[in-house]
Amino acid sequence: MKSRIPAMLLCGLFLCSCLGYETGLEDPGGDPQPDSFSRALSGHWMREHIGNCIWMEEWLSFDPPSGFVATMVDRDACYPETHGVFPTPGSLKIEDGPIVTWDYTTRDGRREMRRFSAAIVGSALNWMAFLRSNDTGYHAVNRRLLADPSGIFDSDIHIDLSFDAPLQTTGVPLACDRKSPENTKS
């Protein structure tokens, strides 16, 4: 089933720059540079989780081609005895696209695997990027597998978007400001 989704709606949901021209994986001559994404991904990325008693940082450290460490920094506000820094090594795989997969076992024995279409937008790692598959099509992948003795959670999402005509781009990453095209100056 084909769905018609306005590009500006996609911008509000997934970032304009994730429509295929965001990865910066081309040299000035337009030739793909497959190692560019690995170099850009290399290093440390952090997501913060804050809630009722939750105060945690999830540090993801990438050392392509296969090095990966997930480190949880727990500052639980309700149970100080659970505070700590918990590094967990795992494995990393980067496929064409780029599609990133990491796999590790948490400190409590739960296996976690993530596989997603990726883009680096500014200084942020986008886990649900729409990557250009052809002139009018985009594809996104997002899989999460959690397994422990109590059971398995496996979510595998694939989204294909198709437009009647190629989206107009300038070749320069665009900021996503959620404004209508009429109100956006180039």
C-alpha positions in Angstrom: 0.0 0.0 0.0 1.4 3.4 -1.0 0.8 6.3 1.4 1.2 9.9 0.5 3.0 11.7 3.3 3.9 15.4 2.8 7.6 16.0 3.1 7.0 18.7 5.8 5.2 16.1 7.9 8.2 13.8 7.6 10.4 16.8 8.6 8.5 17.2 11.8 8.6 13.5 12.6 12.1 12.3 11.5 14.2 15.4 10.6 14.3 16.9 7.1 18.0 16.0 6.8 17.2 12.3 7.2 15.6 12.1 3.7 18.8 10.8 2.2 21.3 13.5 1.8 22.3 13.8 5.4 25.1 11.3 5.9 28.0 13.4 4.5 29.3 10.3 2.9 30.3 11.9 -0.4 33.4 13.6 -1.3 33.1 17.0 -3.2 33.1 15.0 -6.4 30.1 13.0 -5.4 31.8 9.7 -5.0 30.7 7.5 -2.0 33.3 7.3 0.8 32.3 4.1 2.7 34.7 4.7 5.6 33.4 8.2 6.2 30.4 6.9 8.3 32.7 4.7 10.4 35.0 7.6 11.1 32.1 9.9 12.0 30.5 7.2 14.3 33.8 6.5 16.0 33.8 7.8 19.6 31.3 8.3 22.4 27.5 9.1 22.1 25.2 9.7 25.1 21.5 9.5 25.7 20.1 10.8 29.0 17.1 9.2 30.7 15.3 11.2 33.3 12.0 10.3 35.1 10.4 9.8 38.5 13.4 8.0 40.1 15.3 7.6 36.9 18.5 9.6 36.3 20.7 7.6 33.9 23.1 8.2 31.1 23.5 5.6 28.4 27.0 6.0 26.8 27.5 4.2 23.5 31.2 3.9 22.5 32.0 2.9 18.9 35.4 1.8 17.7 34.7 0.5 14.1 34.9 -1.9 12.5 33.8 -4.2 15.4 34.4 -2.5 18.8 31.4 -1.4 20.9 30.9 -0.7 24.6 27.6 0.3 26.2 28.1 2.0 29.5 25.3 2.8 31.9 25.8 5.6 34.4 23.1 5.2 37.0 22.3 8.0 39.4 19.0 6.7 40.6 17.4 9.3 42.8 15.3 6.8 44.9 17.8 4.0 45.4 21.3 5.4 45.9 22.7 1.9 46.5 22.2 1.2 42.7 24.4 4.1 41.7 27.4 3.2 39.6 29.1 3.1 36.2 28.5 -0.2 34.4 30.5 -0.7 31.1 29.5 -3.7 29.0 31.5 -4.7 25.9 29.7 -6.0 22.9 30.0 -6.3 19.1 29.5 -3.9 16.3 28.7 -4.3 12.6 28.3 -1.5 10.0 26.6 -2.5 6.7 26.1 -0.4 3.6 23.4 2.1 3.9 24.6 2.7 6.6 22.9 0.1 8.8 24.4 -0.2 12.3 24.1 -3.3 14.5 25.3 -3.7 18.0 24.9 -6.7 20.3 25.8 -7.1 24.0 24.8 -8.7 27.3 23.8 -6.3 30.1 25.1 -6.6 33.6 21.9 -8.4 34.7 22.3 -11.0 32.0 19.9 -9.7 29.4 20.9 -9.8 25.8 20.3 -6.6 23.8 20.7 -6.2 20.0 19.9 -3.1 18.0 19.9 -2.8 14.2 19.0 0.5 12.6 19.4 2.7 9.6 21.7 5.5 10.8 22.6 9.0 10.0 24.7 11.5 11.8 23.0 14.9 11.8 25.2 17.6 13.2 26.4 16.1 16.5 23.5 13.7 16.9 23.2 10.0 16.0 19.8 9.4 14.3 18.6 5.8 15.0 15.6 6.0 12.5 17.1 7.7 9.5 15.3 7.4 6.1 18.1 6.4 3.7 17.8 7.1 0.0 17.2 3.8 -1.9 16.6 5.3 -5.3 15.6 8.7 -6.9 12.1 8.7 -5.3 12.4 6.1 -2.5 13.7 6.0 1.1 14.1 3.1 3.5 14.3 2.9 7.3 15.2 -0.2 9.4 14.8 -0.4 13.2 15.1 -3.7 15.1 15.4 -4.2 18.8 15.9 -7.7 20.4 15.8 -8.1 24.2 16.2 -11.6 25.6 16.4 -12.9 29.2 15.2 -16.0 31.1 11.6 -14.5 31.3 11.2 -14.2 27.6 12.1 -12.5 24.3 11.0 -9.1 23.0 11.7 -8.7 19.2 10.5 -5.7 17.3 11.6 -5.4 13.7 10.3 -2.4 11.7 11.0 -1.7 8.0 9.5 1.4 6.4 9.6 2.2 2.7 8.6 5.6 1.4 8.0 6.4 -2.2 7.4 9.8 -3.8 5.9 10.5 -7.3 9.0 12.6 -8.1 12.4 13.1 -6.6 12.5 15.5 -3.7 14.3 18.7 -4.5 17.5 19.1 -2.5 20.3 21.5 -2.7 22.9 18.9 -1.8 23.4 20.8 1.4 21.9 19.4 4.7 18.9 21.3 5.7 17.8 22.2 9.2 14.4 20.9 10.3 12.6 24.0 11.6 9.0 22.6 11.1 8.1 25.7 9.1 6.0 25.5 6.0 8.1 25.8 2.7 6.6 29.3 2.1 8.1 30.5 5.4 11.5 29.0 4.9 14.2 31.1 3.2 17.0 29.5 1.3 
